[in-house]
Amino acid sequence: ACSGCITSAETVMLEKQSLDEFLSSINKGKAVIVSVSPQSRASLAVHFGLSPLQVFKKLTTLFKTLGVKAVFDTSCSRDLTLIESCYEFITRYRQCHLTTDEKSKLALPMISSACPGWICYAEKTLGSYILPYISSVKSPQQTIGAIIKNHICQMLCIRPEDIYHVTVMPCYDKKLEAVRDDFVFQVEAQGEKITEVDSVLTTGELLDLVKSRSVDFASLEESPLDKLLANAAEGGHLYGVHGSSGGYAEIIFRYAAKTLFGKEIVGPLNFKTIRNSDFKEVTLEVDGETVLKFALCYGFRNLQNVVRKIKAGKCEYQFLEIMACPSGCLNGGGQIKPKAGESAKDLIQSLELKYMENVTEADPLENPIIKGLYAEWLDEPGSEKAKKHMHTEYHPIVKSITSQLQNW
Ligand code: SF4
């Protein structure tokens, strides 16, 4: 979504994120861990006529045959990002509504941060006025990287520098996200630099791997899942939140309604379509007054409209789930393309149905793996440790005089 703003240093880093690099890392004796996104699972499931669970089990077989040590699931780390986002929203809401100074009034709207296409656009095009509104919570991709390289490595008795962590994503911009300096850390002062995510493969590149090895994917055996970081229940089914781009607006809305206004919302939220199917809003009324107003805003045209309103101080929303791609992440540029004779619209409909096929809807706050991560490592949502490992910051990119002159 944002390929127009790649620097030459980023180009060099991106060239390293290839199938060849991934395969050679296994041969170099690194402990390779792969984290698969639920959108990629859905894309492969539609392509091969399987369920997301079957795809996940067959991918586990494929990767382990190649020598991969573990195969994880980013819907698990997404639950952690959702919990941190809920707490950040409540903090911002109270700051905005319970204090009188003008600066605190700028705590809202809060804007989701999981889409690197949007972040890249905001940093390189919109400038510093928009960045304070963007949630400081890392994306599910970076969160799972931080969990693996800071915590899981200790459980597995592997040094973080000996792990090569690959994600499978619906999106090329996730490669750009993985090479940000903000997602590199050092364990010791003079130690090696550790990257949370060493390489990103798109769903399409994974399909290329299947084809290049002449693997009959649908006939592969189904291996047991690595349950350390996967939303897979004992009964053998997958669980997670609804929402093909992460369900940020929905989960934060329900949490805020309960925490701030004592309203438990049962059943689906009533999202109203505004202008087009990629712009929807949901409201909560208490005593005839609208107290919460959130929006989903997908695609560049919609996000540019909403950004104009924020700049003019006329945005009526308290939370915005912004995604650069029309229809969100299921429709990412790295997904498998429609088959001959299939329209893009038909494919996205199939993906939306497939995404939650036999996946049980579950509250992130009840995720036993995430509860364990807080108990063993992060203490509690919003803690100092959570801020250190699960949050980040954004940087306005000031264009050099030369590039401004070139544009001019
Ligand atoms: Fe990537 Fe598109 Fe999803 Fe943004 S909306 S994270 S650009 S797939």
Boltz pocket constraint, residues with backbone or C-beta under 6 A from the ligand:
constraints:
  - pocket:
      binder: B
      contacts: [[A, 1], [A, 114], [A, 115], [A, 116], [A, 117], [A, 118], [A, 170], [A, 171], [A, 172], [A, 173], [A, 174], [A, 323], [A, 324], [A, 325], [A, 328], [A, 329], [A, 330], [A, 331], [A, 332], [A, 333]]
      max_distance: 6.0
